[in-house]
Amino acid sequence: MQFPETLPTDRYAPELSIVLPLVRQAGEIALRYSRGPLQVSYKGKNDPVTQADREINRLLVAGLRRAFPDDAVLAEESADHPEARLGNPRLWCVDPLDGTREFTERLPQWCIMVGLAVRETATLGVVYAPAKSLLMVGVASAGAWQWTEDGWQRLQVSRVQDPAEATVVVSRSHRSPKTDALLQALGIRREIRHGSVGLKISLLALQQADLYLHPSGGTKEWDLCAPEAILHGAGGRMTDLWGRPFRYNRPDPRNPHGLIASNGFLHEAALEAVRRVLGPPPREGR
């Protein structure tokens, strides 16, 4: 893939001029490992990590800290020290390999993600899937773009409004009975199973899907920041299962309350299905 020499927008140009070369280098590392033997270990049940995750993490974190020494950084493969980041208005969220399971299985459903949250809000996102030659950039307040051989192409979510006509994207490896119940409640008949939270959300910006339902916990701030900025830039909407916006740079980066990502038109129907199937939201802190 020929990497861009131009930026899609003047908004956050200094940040993009640093991040895009970093993710290009990260993609080269990932592709090199994807063609050779992998050392796979597990941080927890169904939570693999490889030497590619760690090397890319070191590259991205070092590059961001060198370029933006006053900003906070939260990265999946780095120890988290909340006391060092809480209160900082700018937080970089780094997922060196989103979809490590698919990476270990040699499936091209993984990506590299770097997001910037400003005052607790997903603001800038870069998602790069080198195995798919897919590069996306989003600024929540300004737009979202995909790099193509013809240059930067503006992204816009679909305008599907009837759930019966919608295509939903769901997890490839973590399907829950709650998912089936929600799809039945919505009357959705078409679904795509895909790896990588970031790529599933990005499919909405690419108009390859209209809705993404993740009815369980397990996601963390580094899973969500970059693709949320892209989705918002493309005109979509993303909340937890009960319609609450995501806030970043919290003491605990885990998100226990699932997520709904949509083209915006389908969001209220999805929230109503959650209320019918799952009931009221849990109390905060649970």
ChimeraX attribute file (.defattr): number of C-alpha atoms within 10 A of each C-alpha:
attribute: neighborCount
match mode: 1-to-1
recipient: residues
	/A:1	13
	/A:2	9
	/A:3	14
	/A:4	16
	/A:5	10
	/A:6	12
	/A:7	18
	/A:8	22
	/A:9	16
	/A:10	9
	/A:11	15
	/A:12	12
	/A:13	13
	/A:14	11
	/A:15	14
	/A:16	20
	/A:17	13
	/A:18	14
	/A:19	21
	/A:20	22
	/A:21	15
	/A:22	19
	/A:23	25
	/A:24	19
	/A:25	14
	/A:26	26
	/A:27	22
	/A:28	13
	/A:29	16
	/A:30	25
	/A:31	14
	/A:32	12
	/A:33	18
	/A:34	18
	/A:35	9
	/A:36	8
	/A:37	9
	/A:38	14
	/A:39	12
	/A:40	13
	/A:41	11
	/A:42	10
	/A:43	8
	/A:44	8
	/A:45	6
	/A:46	10
	/A:47	11
	/A:48	18
	/A:49	22
	/A:50	18
	/A:51	14
	/A:52	23
	/A:53	23
	/A:54	15
	/A:55	15
	/A:56	25
	/A:57	22
	/A:58	16
	/A:59	16
	/A:60	24
	/A:61	22
	/A:62	15
	/A:63	16
	/A:64	20
	/A:65	14
	/A:66	10
	/A:67	14
	/A:68	15
	/A:69	11
	/A:70	12
	/A:71	15
	/A:72	22
	/A:73	26
	/A:74	22
	/A:75	20
	/A:76	19
	/A:77	18
	/A:78	13
	/A:79	8
	/A:80	15
	/A:81	11
	/A:82	15
	/A:83	8
	/A:84	10
	/A:85	18
	/A:86	15
	/A:87	14
	/A:88	15
	/A:89	16
	/A:90	23
	/A:91	25
	/A:92	27
	/A:93	28
	/A:94	30
	/A:95	28
	/A:96	31
	/A:97	29
	/A:98	25
	/A:99	25
	/A:100	23
	/A:101	21
	/A:102	20
	/A:103	27
	/A:104	19
	/A:105	10
	/A:106	13
	/A:107	14
	/A:108	18
	/A:109	24
	/A:110	29
	/A:111	29
	/A:112	29
	/A:113	29
	/A:114	29
	/A:115	32
	/A:116	27
	/A:117	23
	/A:118	17
	/A:119	15
	/A:120	18
	/A:121	20
	/A:122	30
	/A:123	25
	/A:124	31
	/A:125	30
	/A:126	27
	/A:127	27
	/A:128	26
	/A:129	22
	/A:130	21
	/A:131	18
	/A:132	12
	/A:133	14
	/A:134	15
	/A:135	23
	/A:136	26
	/A:137	31
	/A:138	32
	/A:139	27
	/A:140	23
	/A:141	16
	/A:142	17
	/A:143	22
	/A:144	30
	/A:145	25
	/A:146	20
	/A:147	20
	/A:148	16
	/A:149	10
	/A:150	6
	/A:151	15
	/A:152	19
	/A:153	14
	/A:154	18
	/A:155	22
	/A:156	21
	/A:157	26
	/A:158	22
	/A:159	15
	/A:160	19
	/A:161	15
	/A:162	13
	/A:163	22
	/A:164	13
	/A:165	13
	/A:166	21
	/A:167	20
	/A:168	24
	/A:169	26
	/A:170	24
	/A:171	18
	/A:172	14
	/A:173	13
	/A:174	11
	/A:175	14
	/A:176	13
	/A:177	8
	/A:178	16
	/A:179	17
	/A:180	13
	/A:181	16
	/A:182	22
	/A:183	19
	/A:184	13
	/A:185	17
	/A:186	19
	/A:187	14
	/A:188	17
	/A:189	13
	/A:190	14
	/A:191	16
	/A:192	16
	/A:193	12
	/A:194	18
	/A:195	25
	/A:196	24
	/A:197	22
	/A:198	28
	/A:199	25
	/A:200	26
	/A:201	28
	/A:202	25
	/A:203	21
	/A:204	30
	/A:205	31
	/A:206	21
	/A:207	18
	/A:208	16
	/A:209	24
	/A:210	30
	/A:211	31
	/A:212	27
	/A:213	24
	/A:214	23
	/A:215	22
	/A:216	18
	/A:217	13
	/A:218	12
	/A:219	17
	/A:220	17
	/A:221	26
	/A:222	25
	/A:223	28
	/A:224	26
	/A:225	31
	/A:226	34
	/A:227	35
	/A:228	29
	/A:229	31
	/A:230	36
	/A:231	32
	/A:232	28
	/A:233	27
	/A:234	28
	/A:235	23
	/A:236	27
	/A:237	23
	/A:238	25
	/A:239	19
	/A:240	22
	/A:241	26
	/A:242	20
	/A:243	18
	/A:244	13
	/A:245	13
	/A:246	17
	/A:247	17
	/A:248	26
	/A:249	25
	/A:250	13
	/A:251	12
	/A:252	11
	/A:253	17
	/A:254	14
	/A:255	18
	/A:256	17
	/A:257	21
	/A:258	16
	/A:259	24
	/A:260	24
	/A:261	29
	/A:262	29
	/A:263	26
	/A:264	21
	/A:265	20
	/A:266	22
	/A:267	23
	/A:268	12
	/A:269	16
	/A:270	25
	/A:271	18
	/A:272	18
	/A:273	19
	/A:274	24
	/A:275	15
	/A:276	13
	/A:277	14
	/A:278	16
	/A:279	11
	/A:280	11
	/A:281	15
	/A:282	11
	/A:283	6
	/A:284	6
	/A:285	5
	/A:286	7
